[in-house]
Amino acid sequence: FLQGPKGHSPWTGVSQFLQTSQKIIQFASGKEPQPGDTIIYVAGAFDLFHIGHVDFLEKVHQLSDKPYIIAGLHFDQEVNRYKGKNYPIMNIHERTLSVLACRYVSEVVIGAPYAVTADLLDHFRVTLVCHGMTEVVPDKDGSDPYEEPKRRGIFQLVDSGSNLTTDLIVQRIIKNRLEFEARNQKKEAKELAVLEAMKRLEEEKH
């Protein structure tokens, strides 16, 4: 595979850095769940990791005296299926490192299944499953991805108190970019008008 300098693709400009276990370990807390810990599972894209995500994870962290939060991150293709457009903006590696850097998260499941399955809950000995106030998109077969934790009575909605979403950040960027371009176009039009006027004055002199 051809690569430009510093591991960048010469065609797309997207970083193709290789994820290593060492890189993940540098960001991870390295803590194992202890007896008496409340193992809380949260899942999502966690794209453009922002204060809305941090507020949500902090609220989840406050649900227990001894919380051990596991964040399930969906693969890029899965995020694209339920979010559409050009999401995710950050790839699975970048999202993993962003979430691991958050002090409230103890562990990350890279490429977690969209549906929170019995196997996943049993494997990690999950006590509680939390989701924010954002819409829950059905799974590919139309089923509720939180059906199993709801059946077990361990599902809880958590209000982060923040209305900031990745969508909102993207909209702000687009709006600011369009306003910037519109200002530049007006400025260019004024400058052209001045140049034309100066040119006419020169021609009239001669």
Secondary structure, 3 states (H helix, E strand, C coil): CCCCHHHECCCCCCECCCCCHHHHHHHCCCCCCCCCCEEEEEEECCCCCCHHHHHHHHHHHCCCCCEEEEEEECCHHHHHHHHCCCCCCCCHHHHHHHHHCCCCCCEEEECCCCCCCHHHHHHCCCCEEEECCCCCCCCCCCCCCCHHHHHHCCEEECCCCCCCCHHHHHHHHHHHHHHHHHHHHHHHHHHHHHHHHHHHHHHHHC
